[in-house]
């Protein structure tokens, strides 16, 4: 049996003081004494026959620690439920050194979610962005393809030159030992493309099909994979294929090179893809504008522990992503003030959006049905060959977190559309290339 007392410390922060009855403490303590007496072994005493006074003398601190741990675990959930509070972060436990003469006390510091009462959506105003695809946008893609689209024709006796495509097998060594990640089989590379280190590319210039080469590569001191940074390695490579680049003579030839019957068919395909990008671009712009308007209209104070928790979770994700890319994140990087400021700003923004969207969802009674989720899975499956689509959907259904993320994304989109239908808007139109240029400017400024 426990007694709880709730004391408000500040906005959304509380102390939940918990008192455990003396009989409960004595029962758990006695159980710990019996367990230790049965398991402990001391010189001069038979196993399992330690007197109680010896057990308490030798293991007093451990007995108390184990008793306190069991009592907290046994009464934690009941204490939170009894308080009537809903924690937003893991409550902090405090066990006072000075305990009452009878029973046992502990305190839980509980941080709750802020109360949110958003202003009426019809009082919000934002700029609605419409993104259009013009003939100039389509022609811009054709022009880029004319400059960048290259086909390669293999030649048996050619000495590899700048711009040639090579297929190679290679193994890298530091000293006489092969190093992890230093092997490749039938690896494609284009000399001068910059995907490989300059020394590596230089070592293959002039090579012919079937030729074997051995050369050294100096890894830079700031190389992304720490074990190789500053190291000098030897590579043994064999050339499987050398192919000469060629570009289309005109736009009709370009269309044929890319597998289309005509230039009109190519442009139609480009327009369809660009319209999908334009739709997504408009949604991203309107989503951000809507979120900004929502936050500006609603003053919302976030408990500091909630912000710090979100910052820690973000840093964990960033560090994981860096490791997956072969980088070695350091505490110094994360402790830089500029990084911490950006991290805090991002956490505060995302938390406010999340809280406010929850109230919008409740206001609009918005949900995502199973049929809507299935329709989205069907849409995503279209990017795969027809014979693989059902397999993709079955795999997605087995991934609980990904399915939940997909459902949350659809629900967010519903919330944004609901807000846009209520808020006051002025419209700004631009073509896709203008929108992309604007985004580039914003990234550069940031």
QUIJO-V848336 format. One record per run of one state. SS is the DSSP state (H for helix, E for strand, L for the rest). FROM is the first residue (numbers start at 1). LEN is the number of residues. If there is no record, write none. Layout:
ss = [SS/SS]
from = [FROM/FROM]
len = [LEN/LEN]
This chain:
ss = [L/E/L/E/L/H/L/H/L/E/L/E/L/E/L/H/L/E/L/H/L/E/L/E/L/E/L/H/L/E/L/H/L/E/L/H/L/H/L/H/L/H/L/H/L/H/L/H/L/H/L/E/H/L]
from = [1/2/11/13/21/22/40/52/84/87/88/92/95/104/113/121/124/125/133/135/149/151/155/165/175/177/191/198/203/212/219/226/229/232/247/251/258/263/298/304/325/331/336/337/365/370/382/386/399/400/423/424/432/446]
len = [1/9/2/8/1/18/12/32/3/1/4/3/9/9/8/3/1/8/2/14/2/4/10/10/2/14/7/5/9/7/7/3/3/15/4/7/5/35/6/21/6/5/1/28/5/12/4/13/1/23/1/8/14/1]
